[in-house]
Amino acid sequence: MEIENDYQALVLALKLTVTAPTAAKAQECIEMAESFAASLSSEQIQRAKRETSQWFILPQVPTVAVSNI
């Protein structure tokens, strides 16, 4: 995926913040996200947050599969 604008960069930075392997890396991602968000409207920032949160929603797993774990 090629990042073409600050909105896309913000979404990616938010995703990386959540999946960062260390607190230090997460902090770096937060700082990047803040810099990208500075050029966006409140509505765009809220939309990016919603898009990011939807990325982490997992599909329903059948009960049978879960009980076998």
N, C-alpha and C positions, 0 to 999 in steps of 0.2 A: 504494500500500500504506500503510495506516494502522498506525502503530506503537502497539501496545496494552500492551506490558510491557517490562521491562528485558532479557529474553531476546531479543526481536525487535530491540530497539535495539542490543544487543551484536552480533548477526549483521550488521546493517547497518553498524555502525561497523567491524567487521572487514573487510567487503567494501570499504568506502570506503578503508580503510588500504591495501589492496593496489592499488587503482586510482587512488589520489591522484596528481595531476599533479606534485607537488613533495614533497620531503622534509619541508618545513615543514607542508604540509597533512596528510601521512601522520602526523606527530607529533601534530597536533591530533586526528586520528581515534583514534590509540592512547590518548591521554589520555581521550577520551570512552569508548572501549571499557573502559578500566580502571575508570572510574566506574560504568558499567553492571554490570560483572562483580562489583563489590564487594557487590552485593546478591544474587548468585546462588551456588548451591552449586558445588562442584568438578565434579560430574557435569553440571550445566547448562552450565558453561563449556566442558567438553570436547565436549559435544554441539554447542554453537554453533561451535566450531572445526571439527568434522567437517562440519557443514552448510555452513560457509563454504568449506571446501576442495572440497567436491563441486560447488559453484557454479562453480568455475574449471576443472573437468574438461571437456574438449571431446569431442564425439562423434568416433568414428572417421571419418577422412577417407579416401575411396578412394585407392589408390595412384596411379591415373591422374590424378585431380584434383591431387594434390600434385606430380606430375612436370610438370604444365603451368604451374606457378607460376614 
